[in-house]
């Protein structure tokens, strides 16, 4: 087996550097050859001092990238799979990059974004030290069906030595792998929180212990918040890291940890990304890094530009923002984030789910999504583009959005030519995971339209 592993490592290295010379990303194939030659490849690769696996329905890419960037900013050498696949082959490629040809580890840490379906396979093999589970929420209908199905997959992960980093406010993931040590993070009640789920989707209405209906102390979206059961006394766990205040203007978070109040930089003011940042803070502190070191790292680090980028064009803020199509809740949260922003906004929906249109993904996710959030006086125009534009148009009309606010056109660049320029403070371009390259071209078109209107 050692000879087989040595051959697998050699071939994987050759494929990786060969593809890189050809200008390819080399995210999948090097790991594919490694695992095909040596099925236990991940078990034999020399382990780094710290191995972190990040899984969950939403936020795992952002969280894994943020952890990698934070560690890199303080001088640690990090291997990760940010350039591609989050399944076994992509992870095998990352592990190939973490060692030299003699299987000696050349990095301080490995950060692996891990698909929910593969966590049970990957985490034990790489002998991870920390498993971050961002959440378990409603996902693509054809792929994950229901959160209980996803939670059941993660629950099969047999890695008892790993410490879990869990969201105390998200009940489906907070109850996972009870045999493992755990650290919780969460956000205390905030002014905008309500006492009932505000979204169309709520996948956690019943107590996981006795089946009685849960009572919400507060909730911020879907079932995310703090709950208790009047029947059996079950309640959401208490967070070790808890945000008590958020200052979007100063870009700071006030946290409570072990009775001490801390103020740390805020990388982004959306709730989704605050949770992602909390997960990164918790895992770095568990690694032994001081709060001061974490603060310094946060001051140096921003979100990946493929997820969020903002610029000023002719006095109008233009935001390029990812919204994960096929998945109702993240898109709803982006809609909610935009409607709560001050000023008059134009929105361009480029949610084509290009990866799925060829496989006939059902459009049911559009009807689970809270398009009602866009029926807001602050939203003055919505441009629906791409192959799904008519589906978005119908859903917007059903949500009560006035027809005169809506533009519909399959050709994205032609539709953007109808962008409203007068009386608009900000423009939001929403792309999905498969359409970022197209969004770069669309951003150039938005600049052209706005500059031409000066």
C-alpha angles and dihedrals in degrees: 000000000000089000091048091050091049090052091047092051092048093049092045091052092048093049091047097051092039092055092045090054087054090052095252124139094237093205102135115017100060089056092042092058092044094054094041091054095040114020090194092050094127091054093054100046109104110257122239120230089261128024118186124187118196118197139155139106101283135015099025094118093048093044095047092047091047092051090048092049093046093051092046091050091061093050103266120140109236134188118197144155098240093129096065150319121046093193127090097284095050090047090050088055090053090050090050088056092050094065137046125240090276092055094252112145113245100182136069096221142012118211114192127188102212127197112237091241093053101043091092089054101039105038097061093043096052090041092228121203096207133027114197113198107190096189144307108236141150109300140172108333096224096043108039106010098190138006092246089061091052092045089051090056093050091044089065091065108121104199106121096170094059119098115226123226105202140178106243090198095057108073101195094060098032091070097051126122098358091188092067127084110252147193120203130209128188149144123257120229111299131198093258096052120110137202097245135044107275097198132082088239124065114162097175108056096133134063111260090217106045105007095239119138112275123236117222119224085187136334132194103186137352105333095329112123134059123316140177136188117234090198104055105008096248113154141173112277120259114255120240089202110040128174109220099176138015124201109193093181095054091033094230137134123209110210136184117217122170091339094309122116114224132185116209134171118269113229093196135358100227115106092233092057094043087059089049091051091049090054090052092048092050096050093046091051090050087054088063099259116144124241089247091055091049090049091052091049092050091051089057098044135077133182117277109273092230087066101041134001130163134189140164119246116180092335093310121112112232116198126191106198134172119234114183105233121205083044117087101196102055090047090049090051092052089050090049092048092052097046091053092055115101122249136032114311138198117200129201114199110207095165100140098147086216093180090060106037091083091053094048098246108197116251093222091111088069090062092048090053120095101241084158086080087070092056088092134128090233091061105079101171138017121191114197112199141172133036093319095048096111092049090053091047093054092047092049091052091049087052089059099253110156113254092228089064093057133088121182125192135145093213103076098201094048091048091051089058086072092057112137111241104174119083093004121129099182141013122208121200109196115198130170134228094277100043105056094112089053090048090060089059090044091053090054089052092050090053090050093052094046095045091047090055095058 
